[in-house]
Amino acid sequence: MHYIYFRYIDGGFVFEAYRSILNQFKETAGAELTTSLNQFEEAIDLLSGLTPLEMTFQLISQNMFYGMLMAIPTALIVMRKKKNE
């Protein structure tokens, strides 16, 4: 599903939206944020250069990582304890 979205539907919309928001923020941001905003812009440029297949694999691996992180506390909460007889 991710691949279909990035390959056929998105057309760069997500990254253009990020660039638009960043440019609006640059107009109102102070000089102390210039370095951070430039780094953010470089990150957007780097990510927008990924192919749809690379973005799909990135999202799948990210989802698996977050799922494992969420599974640990969930397992601790719902774990059954032995009854002492």
N, C-alpha and C positions, 0 to 999 in steps of 0.2 A: 504494500500500500504506500509506504514512504517513497519507494522508487517511482511509482506511477505519478505521485504528486509532484516530485521534483523534476521528473523527466517531461511530463506532458502538461501539467497544470500551472505550476508555480511561475516559470519563466523569469525568475529573478526577483519576484515581487517581495519576498521576505527581506532579502538583502537591501533592496532599494528602499523599503520602509525603514530599515535600521539606519541607512545613510541619511534619509530625510529627517528622521528624529535627531540624529547626531548633528546635522547641519543646523537645525533649529536651536539645539542646545548650545552649539558653539557661539551663536550670536549673543546669547545672554550670559554665557559662562565667563568667569574671570580669567585673568592671565595664569593663575596658579593651576588651572585645570588643563592648560594647553597640551602639556606632555601626555597626560592621561587620555585626553580625547584623540590625540594623534595615534597613540598605541591602540586604542579601540578601533580607530579607522583602519589601521594596518591589519588588525585581526579580522575585521569584516572583509577586507580585500582578500585575505588569505582564504577564508572560508568560502567566499563566493567563487573562488577558483576551483573548488572541488567539483568533481563530476557527480551526477545524480547517484551513481552506484557507490561512490565513496561516502557521500552524505548518508546514504541508507545504511551502510555498514557502521558508520560512526554512530548513528542514532540507535541501531540495534545493540551495539556494544555498550552504549551509555545506558540504555534501558535495562540491560542485563545487570550492569554494575549497581544501578539504583535499586533494582529488584532484590539483589543479594543483600544490600545494606538494609532494606526494609524488612527482609525476611528474618534477620537475626533478632531484632527486638520483638517482632511479632511472635516468633517461636518461643521466646522467653516468657511472653505474656500468656500464651495459651498452653504452655507445657503442662502436662499432667504430673502431679506429684504422687509418689507412693504413699498409701495410707499405712500408718503404723498400727499394727494390731496388737 
